[in-house]
Amino acid sequence: MSDSAFDVVVIGEGIAGLTAAGLLAKKGFSTATFEQQLFGGLVININELDPAPAGGEAGGAAFASEMTGANADAGVTSIAEEVTALAPADGGYTVTTAAGSYHARQVIVASGAKLKMLGVPGEAEFEGRGVSKCADCDGPMFQNETVVVIGGGDSALQEAVVLTHYCGKVLLIHRGNAFRAQQHFVDQVKANPKIEVRFGSTVEAILGGQMVEKIRVNTGAGSEELTVAGVFAYIGLEPNTGFVPDAVQRDATGRIVTGDTAETALPGLWAIGAARSGCGGSLEDAMQDARRAAEAVAARLQ
Ligand SMILES: Cc1cc2nc3c(=O)[nH]c(=O)nc-3n(C[C@H](O)[C@H](O)[C@H](O)COP(=O)(O)OP(=O)(O)OC[C@H]3O[C@@H](n4cnc5c(N)ncnc54)[C@H](O)[C@@H]3O)c2cc1C
């Protein structure tokens, strides 16, 4: 076998990809993972996972790091390159990156998702100057100040609570009239005196000079400017599936449609975790997908 040909290529070193790759390498298949950024994916900066994965570390970085080490021990080849294209070839697939191309008999797409942008004026301009996507990393910069969290799901509520460890006040703005989050997150938010909730409101613009100073909010009854030092938007995820062939079906959100075993309609091409349509939102859901796909891929290769 050439050093650019593998039994299995797993695209993405988030928790789903790391789980699947480790299982397949332990079964003796030559396995490579590709990662465009840093291993760990969406949870790399989450210090207190909730729920924490059974038997794993409570912090995202430590959990992913533990898995990465175990994968290296199991013989997984970790390749720090972004996959830009994927195409059927020679009974398997050609995986293309800027550095070259690789052949895989089976490919697992575990490329996850990224946080959606608000798409309002000021968001891109103030990124790193008050606009952040990481409560645990950037929260300490807002000691005793007021920040705003936008969103009404698990991530928004979880991160709003994290920010109260540092900030004087957290405004939680949600366009709907009720949260879409698990009850224990809702209870934590309601019980936290530092969090002020505003339903039925949308952020229209982020304003400031050198740094964020204000947001303009549409309350339904008109526009209002609120003084904030930080802006954290958790309004949902969009999947990283642009490199997947057009022939592979997506749902309305762009997530990949698979059958029960996580295989797509293209034989030997599988999708797991946050990139897969129907995968639940938690790490455990992503890991369950990975275990199921790893079993099916192993059976196919034997
Ligand atoms: C703010 C936030 C907090 C969360 N907290 C929790 C929690 O406490 N507990 C919990 O159970 N769940 C939590 N979740 C959900 C959890 O993050 C997801 O369920 C999980 O990360 C999905 O894992 P994944 O491996 O499918 O995708 P991801 O974590 O998105 O990983 C995908 C990886 O693929 C890489 N990639 C993408 N495209 C390419 C490409 N073309 N080439 C190479 N690499 C690529 C990405 O860089 C990334 O590293 C949270 C989510 C968010 C957004």
The ligand as a Gaussian input file, in Angstrom:
#p B3LYP/6-31G(d) Opt

LIG

0 1
 C      -21.066000      26.134000      21.949000
 C      -21.348000      24.661000      21.976000
 C      -21.272000      23.957000      23.168000
 C      -21.521000      22.582000      23.200000
 N      -21.440000      21.926000      24.401000
 C      -21.712000      20.602000      24.448000
 C      -21.625000      19.890000      25.692000
 O      -21.300000      20.458000      26.719000
 N      -21.916000      18.555000      25.707000
 C      -22.298000      17.893000      24.571000
 O      -22.581000      16.679000      24.629000
 N      -22.356000      18.533000      23.359000
 C      -22.067000      19.863000      23.282000
 N      -22.145000      20.529000      22.084000
 C      -22.466000      19.737000      20.875000
 C      -21.181000      19.111000      20.315000
 O      -20.273000      20.133000      20.071000
 C      -21.441000      18.327000      19.028000
 O      -22.385000      17.338000      19.259000
 C      -20.157000      17.638000      18.558000
 O      -19.059000      18.518000      18.624000
 C      -20.279000      17.131000      17.146000
 O      -19.050000      16.515000      16.851000
 P      -18.583000      16.259000      15.351000
 O      -17.297000      15.522000      15.458000
 O      -19.694000      15.641000      14.593000
 O      -18.361000      17.705000      14.685000
 P      -17.374000      18.900000      15.027000
 O      -17.164000      19.034000      16.475000
 O      -17.931000      20.062000      14.278000
 O      -15.984000      18.457000      14.351000
 C      -15.795000      18.464000      12.957000
 C      -14.328000      18.658000      12.635000
 O      -14.140000      18.527000      11.227000
 C      -13.224000      19.517000      10.785000
 N      -13.464000      19.770000       9.360000
 C      -14.551000      20.350000       8.804000
 N      -14.428000      20.406000       7.464000
 C      -13.244000      19.846000       7.176000
 C      -12.531000      19.631000       5.944000
 N      -13.049000      19.991000       4.769000
 N      -11.318000      19.040000       6.003000
 C      -10.768000      18.670000       7.192000
 N      -11.387000      18.879000       8.390000
 C      -12.610000      19.442000       8.370000
 C      -13.552000      20.716000      11.675000
 O      -12.466000      21.629000      11.705000
 C      -13.804000      20.034000      13.018000
 O      -12.622000      19.901000      13.769000
 C      -21.874000      21.891000      22.013000
 C      -21.951000      22.608000      20.800000
 C      -21.691000      23.976000      20.772000
 C      -21.770000      24.699000      19.461000

